[in-house]
């Protein structure tokens, strides 16, 4: 993961030393489990074009497809917090840990994603990105950021859900970075609310997991391998309080970050489990 260095570019202190493989179990069991997951994921690939079905049915299809894809990888979702409101034109924000974040949020609050520009070139995930109408952001070009913000604002005004990761880069899941205010300007300009989410990856026994992390000089292949060979990865999704945009993007960013970081363990008790 190489990117041109700029003083303003968000940088995570996480690296390969933060990432640890999950307990996999017996070697023979791992081989069988991994083969089954890979086979299931391959069988699901022909259904990718369904992600591009016309509105209003797209959200429902995206939600089902993302849940099925996560299940193929051995990932389950546990949902907690407030209700998911069926609103139009909402900016969804969360911390950023992994490529899995896209599918996890897609299984809960599907929409368009603001993602790194080179995502469309990745194997398999690139096709998913194009079908889900990802809004590309070139992290090496600050002057293009206003155009991205304008695109997000336009989609919000049109009643579309847009998902952004305000940290600007991935972290291991145990540490995190500050929310950058730039993307929140789109919600202010469009006068649309923001839905903060907290994503916490755990092992099946509840211990925090860095297995899905995609940080430093890690490769997509290594990250995928860790996930599909793990016994099980559980993503706890906490739905925090919906935030009205106001007229100050910095205040909005601070409020959303406080909601995400304030979702303590005691509040993360699952209210129910999704079929993912």
C-alpha positions as YAML, in Angstrom:
chain: A
units: angstrom
residues:
- id: 1
  name: UNK
  ca: [0.00, 0.00, 0.00]
- id: 2
  name: UNK
  ca: [2.15, 2.87, -1.23]
- id: 3
  name: UNK
  ca: [0.94, 6.45, -1.39]
- id: 4
  name: UNK
  ca: [2.72, 9.71, -2.11]
- id: 5
  name: UNK
  ca: [3.69, 11.40, 1.14]
- id: 6
  name: UNK
  ca: [2.19, 14.82, 1.93]
- id: 7
  name: UNK
  ca: [2.18, 16.68, 5.26]
- id: 8
  name: UNK
  ca: [-1.65, 16.69, 5.31]
- id: 9
  name: UNK
  ca: [-2.00, 13.01, 4.48]
- id: 10
  name: UNK
  ca: [-3.58, 11.03, 7.36]
- id: 11
  name: UNK
  ca: [-1.12, 8.47, 8.72]
- id: 12
  name: UNK
  ca: [-1.83, 5.61, 11.08]
- id: 13
  name: UNK
  ca: [0.69, 4.55, 13.70]
- id: 14
  name: UNK
  ca: [-0.47, 0.95, 13.16]
- id: 15
  name: UNK
  ca: [1.72, -1.45, 11.19]
- id: 16
  name: UNK
  ca: [2.19, -5.18, 10.71]
- id: 17
  name: UNK
  ca: [3.13, -5.60, 14.39]
- id: 18
  name: UNK
  ca: [-0.48, -4.73, 15.33]
- id: 19
  name: UNK
  ca: [-1.95, -7.57, 13.29]
- id: 20
  name: UNK
  ca: [-2.21, -11.09, 14.65]
- id: 21
  name: UNK
  ca: [-3.67, -14.21, 13.10]
- id: 22
  name: UNK
  ca: [-6.68, -15.70, 14.80]
- id: 23
  name: UNK
  ca: [-6.76, -19.11, 16.42]
- id: 24
  name: UNK
  ca: [-7.37, -21.41, 13.46]
- id: 25
  name: UNK
  ca: [-7.64, -24.82, 15.06]
- id: 26
  name: UNK
  ca: [-6.43, -28.14, 13.63]
- id: 27
  name: UNK
  ca: [-4.65, -27.93, 10.27]
- id: 28
  name: UNK
  ca: [-6.97, -30.43, 8.56]
- id: 29
  name: UNK
  ca: [-10.03, -28.55, 9.80]
- id: 30
  name: UNK
  ca: [-8.56, -25.26, 8.57]
- id: 31
  name: UNK
  ca: [-8.02, -26.68, 5.07]
- id: 32
  name: UNK
  ca: [-11.58, -27.98, 4.85]
- id: 33
  name: UNK
  ca: [-13.08, -24.80, 6.27]
- id: 34
  name: UNK
  ca: [-11.02, -22.57, 3.98]
- id: 35
  name: UNK
  ca: [-11.86, -24.60, 0.89]
- id: 36
  name: UNK
  ca: [-15.56, -24.45, 1.72]
- id: 37
  name: UNK
  ca: [-15.44, -20.68, 2.20]
- id: 38
  name: UNK
  ca: [-13.54, -20.07, -1.01]
- id: 39
  name: UNK
  ca: [-15.97, -22.27, -2.94]
- id: 40
  name: UNK
  ca: [-18.97, -20.45, -1.47]
- id: 41
  name: UNK
  ca: [-17.49, -17.05, -2.30]
- id: 42
  name: UNK
  ca: [-16.76, -18.10, -5.89]
- id: 43
  name: UNK
  ca: [-20.32, -19.36, -6.30]
- id: 44
  name: UNK
  ca: [-21.57, -15.98, -5.10]
- id: 45
  name: UNK
  ca: [-19.50, -13.97, -7.59]
- id: 46
  name: UNK
  ca: [-21.93, -14.35, -10.53]
- id: 47
  name: UNK
  ca: [-24.51, -12.51, -8.45]
- id: 48
  name: UNK
  ca: [-22.42, -9.32, -8.37]
- id: 49
  name: UNK
  ca: [-24.39, -7.57, -11.14]
- id: 50
  name: UNK
  ca: [-27.40, -7.59, -8.81]
- id: 51
  name: UNK
  ca: [-25.63, -4.82, -6.88]
- id: 52
  name: UNK
  ca: [-26.40, -2.50, -9.76]
- id: 53
  name: UNK
  ca: [-30.17, -3.06, -9.82]
- id: 54
  name: UNK
  ca: [-32.15, 0.20, -10.17]
- id: 55
  name: UNK
  ca: [-33.48, 2.05, -7.15]
- id: 56
  name: UNK
  ca: [-35.51, 1.63, -4.97]
- id: 57
  name: UNK
  ca: [-34.67, -2.08, -4.76]
- id: 58
  name: UNK
  ca: [-30.89, -1.63, -4.74]
- id: 59
  name: UNK
  ca: [-30.51, -1.14, -0.97]
- id: 60
  name: UNK
  ca: [-32.36, -4.37, -0.20]
- id: 61
  name: UNK
  ca: [-30.28, -6.34, -2.71]
- id: 62
  name: UNK
  ca: [-27.00, -4.84, -1.46]
- id: 63
  name: UNK
  ca: [-27.89, -5.69, 2.12]
- id: 64
  name: UNK
  ca: [-28.65, -9.33, 1.30]
- id: 65
  name: UNK
  ca: [-25.61, -9.76, -0.95]
- id: 66
  name: UNK
  ca: [-23.22, -8.27, 1.63]
- id: 67
  name: UNK
  ca: [-24.60, -10.50, 4.37]
- id: 68
  name: UNK
  ca: [-24.20, -13.59, 2.20]
- id: 69
  name: UNK
  ca: [-20.67, -12.60, 1.20]
- id: 70
  name: UNK
  ca: [-19.66, -12.09, 4.83]
- id: 71
  name: UNK
  ca: [-21.13, -15.46, 5.75]
- id: 72
  name: UNK
  ca: [-19.03, -17.06, 3.01]
- id: 73
  name: UNK
  ca: [-15.93, -15.56, 4.62]
- id: 74
  name: UNK
  ca: [-16.88, -16.76, 8.10]
- id: 75
  name: UNK
  ca: [-17.84, -13.28, 9.34]
- id: 76
  name: UNK
  ca: [-20.93, -12.65, 11.47]
- id: 77
  name: UNK
  ca: [-22.52, -9.33, 12.47]
- id: 78
  name: UNK
  ca: [-23.89, -8.35, 15.87]
- id: 79
  name: UNK
  ca: [-25.97, -5.18, 15.93]
- id: 80
  name: UNK
  ca: [-26.47, -2.94, 18.97]
- id: 81
  name: UNK
  ca: [-27.45, 0.61, 19.84]
- id: 82
  name: UNK
  ca: [-30.24, 2.72, 18.39]
- id: 83
  name: UNK
  ca: [-32.66, 1.83, 15.62]
- id: 84
  name: UNK
  ca: [-31.63, 2.06, 11.97]
- id: 85
  name: UNK
  ca: [-33.83, 4.79, 10.55]
- id: 86
  name: UNK
  ca: [-35.10, 4.41, 7.00]
- id: 87
  name: UNK
  ca: [-34.11, 7.95, 6.00]
- id: 88
  name: UNK
  ca: [-33.08, 9.22, 2.61]
- id: 89
  name: UNK
  ca: [-29.96, 11.28, 2.06]
- id: 90
  name: UNK
  ca: [-27.89, 10.24, 5.11]
- id: 91
  name: UNK
  ca: [-24.12, 10.43, 5.48]
- id: 92
  name: UNK
  ca: [-22.89, 7.32, 7.33]
- id: 93
  name: UNK
  ca: [-19.49, 7.52, 9.05]
- id: 94
  name: UNK
  ca: [-17.37, 5.07, 11.02]
- id: 95
  name: UNK
  ca: [-13.82, 4.22, 11.92]
- id: 96
  name: UNK
  ca: [-11.82, 2.39, 9.25]
- id: 97
  name: UNK
  ca: [-10.13, -0.96, 9.88]
- id: 98
  name: UNK
  ca: [-10.41, -3.14, 6.81]
- id: 99
  name: UNK
  ca: [-11.80, -3.77, 3.34]
- id: 100
  name: UNK
  ca: [-14.39, -5.78, 5.29]
- id: 101
  name: UNK
  ca: [-15.87, -2.48, 6.52]
- id: 102
  name: UNK
  ca: [-17.50, -1.95, 3.13]
- id: 103
  name: UNK
  ca: [-19.39, -5.25, 3.27]
- id: 104
  name: UNK
  ca: [-20.19, -4.90, 6.98]
- id: 105
  name: UNK
  ca: [-21.76, -1.47, 6.55]
- id: 106
  name: UNK
  ca: [-23.34, -2.61, 3.30]
- id: 107
  name: UNK
  ca: [-25.13, -5.32, 5.28]
- id: 108
  name: UNK
  ca: [-26.53, -2.74, 7.70]
- id: 109
  name: UNK
  ca: [-26.84, 0.61, 5.88]
- id: 110
  name: UNK
  ca: [-26.14, 0.05, 2.19]
- id: 111
  name: UNK
  ca: [-25.20, 2.96, -0.01]
- id: 112
  name: UNK
  ca: [-22.39, 4.50, -2.05]
- id: 113
  name: UNK
  ca: [-18.92, 4.59, -0.50]
- id: 114
  name: UNK
  ca: [-16.18, 7.19, -0.54]
- id: 115
  name: UNK
  ca: [-13.08, 5.05, -1.02]
- id: 116
  name: UNK
  ca: [-9.49, 5.21, -2.19]
- id: 117
  name: UNK
  ca: [-9.29, 5.75, -5.95]
- id: 118
  name: UNK
  ca: [-7.25, 2.62, -6.66]
- id: 119
  name: UNK
  ca: [-9.94, 0.37, -5.10]
- id: 120
  name: UNK
  ca: [-11.53, -0.08, -8.53]
- id: 121
  name: UNK
  ca: [-8.31, -1.77, -9.70]
- id: 122
  name: UNK
  ca: [-8.29, -4.44, -6.98]
- id: 123
  name: UNK
  ca: [-9.16, -8.02, -7.96]
- id: 124
  name: UNK
  ca: [-12.86, -8.88, -7.38]
- id: 125
  name: UNK
  ca: [-13.34, -6.01, -4.91]
- id: 126
  name: UNK
  ca: [-12.79, -3.55, -7.75]
- id: 127
  name: UNK
  ca: [-15.80, -4.87, -9.61]
- id: 128
  name: UNK
  ca: [-17.91, -4.66, -6.46]
- id: 129
  name: UNK
  ca: [-16.73, -1.06, -6.00]
- id: 130
  name: UNK
  ca: [-17.81, -0.09, -9.50]
- id: 131
  name: UNK
  ca: [-21.20, -1.76, -9.13]
- id: 132
  name: UNK
  ca: [-21.79, -0.03, -5.79]
- id: 133
  name: UNK
  ca: [-20.93, 3.32, -7.42]
- id: 134
  name: UNK
  ca: [-17.96, 4.10, -5.19]
- id: 135
  name: UNK
  ca: [-16.95, 7.77, -5.07]
- id: 136
  name: UNK
  ca: [-13.17, 7.67, -5.60]
- id: 137
  name: UNK
  ca: [-10.90, 9.91, -3.57]
- id: 138
  name: UNK
  ca: [-7.27, 10.39, -4.52]
- id: 139
  name: UNK
  ca: [-5.45, 10.66, -1.20]
- id: 140
  name: UNK
  ca: [-2.37, 12.01, -3.00]
- id: 141
  name: UNK
  ca: [-4.20, 15.04, -4.43]
- id: 142
  name: UNK
  ca: [-5.61, 17.55, -1.95]
- id: 143
  name: UNK
  ca: [-6.86, 19.88, -4.69]
- id: 144
  name: UNK
  ca: [-9.38, 17.24, -5.83]
- id: 145
  name: UNK
  ca: [-10.98, 16.97, -2.39]
- id: 146
  name: UNK
  ca: [-13.55, 19.79, -2.90]
- id: 147
  name: UNK
  ca: [-14.89, 18.00, -5.99]
- id: 148
  name: UNK
  ca: [-15.34, 14.80, -3.97]
- id: 149
  name: UNK
  ca: [-17.16, 16.72, -1.23]
- id: 150
  name: UNK
  ca: [-19.44, 18.31, -3.86]
- id: 151
  name: UNK
  ca: [-20.22, 14.87, -5.34]
- id: 152
  name: UNK
  ca: [-21.13, 13.52, -1.90]
- id: 153
  name: UNK
  ca: [-23.36, 16.56, -1.24]
- id: 154
  name: UNK
  ca: [-25.13, 16.07, -4.56]
- id: 155
  name: UNK
  ca: [-25.87, 12.43, -3.80]
- id: 156
  name: UNK
  ca: [-27.15, 13.33, -0.34]
- id: 157
  name: UNK
  ca: [-29.47, 15.95, -1.84]
- id: 158
  name: UNK
  ca: [-30.71, 13.29, -4.27]
- id: 159
  name: UNK
  ca: [-31.74, 11.11, -1.35]
- id: 160
  name: UNK
  ca: [-28.89, 8.62, -1.56]
- id: 161
  name: UNK
  ca: [-27.03, 7.15, 1.41]
- id: 162
  name: UNK
  ca: [-23.28, 7.80, 1.29]
- id: 163
  name: UNK
  ca: [-20.69, 6.10, 3.52]
- id: 164
  name: UNK
  ca: [-17.38, 7.76, 4.37]
- id: 165
  name: UNK
  ca: [-14.43, 6.96, 6.64]
- id: 166
  name: UNK
  ca: [-13.35, 10.30, 8.17]
- id: 167
  name: UNK
  ca: [-10.10, 8.95, 9.65]
- id: 168
  name: UNK
  ca: [-8.75, 9.02, 6.10]
- id: 169
  name: UNK
  ca: [-6.83, 5.76, 6.47]
- id: 170
  name: UNK
  ca: [-7.11, 2.35, 8.11]
- id: 171
  name: UNK
  ca: [-6.16, 1.51, 11.70]
- id: 172
  name: UNK
  ca: [-5.75, -1.87, 13.37]
- id: 173
  name: UNK
  ca: [-9.01, -1.67, 15.32]
- id: 174
  name: UNK
  ca: [-7.37, -1.37, 18.73]
- id: 175
  name: UNK
  ca: [-6.08, 2.13, 18.01]
- id: 176
  name: UNK
  ca: [-7.83, 4.83, 16.00]
- id: 177
  name: UNK
  ca: [-7.24, 8.24, 14.45]
- id: 178
  name: UNK
  ca: [-9.09, 11.57, 14.60]
- id: 179
  name: UNK
  ca: [-12.07, 12.28, 12.37]
- id: 180
  name: UNK
  ca: [-11.08, 14.76, 9.65]
- id: 181
  name: UNK
  ca: [-13.80, 17.39, 9.09]
- id: 182
  name: UNK
  ca: [-13.60, 17.73, 5.29]
- id: 183
  name: UNK
  ca: [-16.18, 15.09, 4.36]
- id: 184
  name: UNK
  ca: [-18.66, 16.45, 6.92]
- id: 185
  name: UNK
  ca: [-18.90, 19.61, 4.82]
- id: 186
  name: UNK
  ca: [-21.02, 17.61, 2.37]
- id: 187
  name: UNK
  ca: [-23.65, 16.97, 5.07]
- id: 188
  name: UNK
  ca: [-23.59, 20.66, 6.07]
- id: 189
  name: UNK
  ca: [-23.95, 21.81, 2.44]
- id: 190
  name: UNK
  ca: [-26.77, 19.34, 1.75]
- id: 191
  name: UNK
  ca: [-28.40, 19.94, 5.16]
- id: 192
  name: UNK
  ca: [-28.64, 16.18, 5.69]
- id: 193
  name: UNK
  ca: [-28.09, 14.20, 8.93]
- id: 194
  name: UNK
  ca: [-25.12, 11.99, 9.77]
- id: 195
  name: UNK
  ca: [-25.34, 8.45, 11.16]
- id: 196
  name: UNK
  ca: [-22.22, 7.43, 13.13]
- id: 197
  name: UNK
  ca: [-21.42, 3.73, 13.46]
- id: 198
  name: UNK
  ca: [-18.83, 1.96, 15.56]
- id: 199
  name: UNK
  ca: [-17.30, -1.19, 14.05]
- id: 200
  name: UNK
  ca: [-15.49, -3.51, 16.44]
- id: 201
  name: UNK
  ca: [-14.04, -6.79, 15.21]
- id: 202
  name: UNK
  ca: [-13.80, -9.64, 17.71]
- id: 203
  name: UNK
  ca: [-12.97, -13.32, 17.91]
- id: 204
  name: UNK
  ca: [-15.87, -15.67, 18.53]
- id: 205
  name: UNK
  ca: [-15.04, -15.71, 22.26]
- id: 206
  name: UNK
  ca: [-15.40, -11.91, 22.47]
- id: 207
  name: UNK
  ca: [-11.71, -10.95, 22.50]
- id: 208
  name: UNK
  ca: [-10.78, -7.94, 20.30]
- id: 209
  name: UNK
  ca: [-9.45, -9.09, 16.93]
- id: 210
  name: UNK
  ca: [-6.99, -7.47, 14.53]
- id: 211
  name: UNK
  ca: [-7.38, -10.35, 12.07]
- id: 212
  name: UNK
  ca: [-9.29, -8.26, 9.46]
- id: 213
  name: UNK
  ca: [-6.96, -5.25, 9.76]
- id: 214
  name: UNK
  ca: [-5.48, -3.89, 6.54]
- id: 215
  name: UNK
  ca: [-2.70, -1.54, 7.64]
- id: 216
  name: UNK
  ca: [0.85, -0.54, 6.83]
- id: 217
  name: UNK
  ca: [2.43, -2.54, 4.04]
- id: 218
  name: UNK
  ca: [-0.02, -5.41, 4.38]
- id: 219
  name: UNK
  ca: [-1.38, -6.87, 1.15]
- id: 220
  name: UNK
  ca: [-4.98, -7.57, 0.28]
- id: 221
  name: UNK
  ca: [-4.15, -11.24, -0.24]
- id: 222
  name: UNK
  ca: [-2.66, -11.61, 3.25]
- id: 223
  name: UNK
  ca: [-5.60, -9.82, 4.82]
- id: 224
  name: UNK
  ca: [-8.12, -12.01, 2.99]
- id: 225
  name: UNK
  ca: [-6.17, -15.14, 3.95]
- id: 226
  name: UNK
  ca: [-6.28, -14.22, 7.65]
- id: 227
  name: UNK
  ca: [-10.05, -13.75, 7.51]
- id: 228
  name: UNK
  ca: [-10.98, -16.91, 5.61]
- id: 229
  name: UNK
  ca: [-8.70, -19.15, 7.67]
- id: 230
  name: UNK
  ca: [-9.91, -17.84, 11.05]
- id: 231
  name: UNK
  ca: [-12.44, -19.92, 12.94]
- id: 232
  name: UNK
  ca: [-14.86, -17.00, 13.02]
- id: 233
  name: UNK
  ca: [-14.75, -13.22, 13.01]
- id: 234
  name: UNK
  ca: [-17.59, -11.26, 14.61]
- id: 235
  name: UNK
  ca: [-18.14, -7.60, 13.78]
- id: 236
  name: UNK
  ca: [-20.04, -5.69, 16.43]
- id: 237
  name: UNK
  ca: [-21.83, -2.73, 14.82]
- id: 238
  name: UNK
  ca: [-23.04, -0.10, 17.27]
- id: 239
  name: UNK
  ca: [-25.60, 2.37, 15.86]
- id: 240
  name: UNK
  ca: [-24.90, 5.66, 17.63]
- id: 241
  name: UNK
  ca: [-27.20, 8.69, 17.88]
- id: 242
  name: UNK
  ca: [-28.14, 10.38, 14.60]
- id: 243
  name: UNK
  ca: [-26.52, 13.82, 14.30]
- id: 244
  name: UNK
  ca: [-28.10, 16.88, 12.72]
- id: 245
  name: UNK
  ca: [-25.64, 18.70, 10.43]
- id: 246
  name: UNK
  ca: [-25.71, 22.23, 11.85]
- id: 247
  name: UNK
  ca: [-23.52, 24.77, 10.07]
- id: 248
  name: UNK
  ca: [-20.02, 23.90, 11.35]
- id: 249
  name: UNK
  ca: [-18.27, 20.86, 9.90]
- id: 250
  name: UNK
  ca: [-15.68, 20.76, 12.69]
- id: 251
  name: UNK
  ca: [-18.35, 20.66, 15.35]
- id: 252
  name: UNK
  ca: [-20.22, 17.98, 13.40]
- id: 253
  name: UNK
  ca: [-17.06, 15.89, 13.03]
- id: 254
  name: UNK
  ca: [-16.32, 16.22, 16.76]
- id: 255
  name: UNK
  ca: [-19.87, 15.21, 17.71]
- id: 256
  name: UNK
  ca: [-19.78, 12.16, 15.45]
- id: 257
  name: UNK
  ca: [-16.36, 11.08, 16.69]
- id: 258
  name: UNK
  ca: [-17.54, 11.42, 20.29]
- id: 259
  name: UNK
  ca: [-20.53, 9.20, 19.49]
- id: 260
  name: UNK
  ca: [-18.32, 6.56, 17.88]
- id: 261
  name: UNK
  ca: [-15.64, 6.57, 20.61]
- id: 262
  name: UNK
  ca: [-18.25, 6.84, 23.36]
- id: 263
  name: UNK
  ca: [-19.90, 3.54, 22.38]
- id: 264
  name: UNK
  ca: [-18.37, 1.75, 25.37]
- id: 265
  name: UNK
  ca: [-18.24, -1.96, 25.92]
- id: 266
  name: UNK
  ca: [-21.25, -1.82, 28.22]
- id: 267
  name: UNK
  ca: [-23.32, -0.34, 25.41]
- id: 268
  name: UNK
  ca: [-22.02, -2.81, 22.84]
- id: 269
  name: UNK
  ca: [-24.10, -5.71, 24.14]
- id: 270
  name: UNK
  ca: [-25.81, -7.04, 21.00]
- id: 271
  name: UNK
  ca: [-29.52, -6.36, 20.76]
- id: 272
  name: UNK
  ca: [-29.85, -8.93, 18.01]
- id: 273
  name: UNK
  ca: [-27.79, -10.74, 15.43]
- id: 274
  name: UNK
  ca: [-28.04, -10.31, 11.69]
- id: 275
  name: UNK
  ca: [-28.17, -13.36, 9.47]
- id: 276
  name: UNK
  ca: [-24.69, -12.71, 8.16]
...
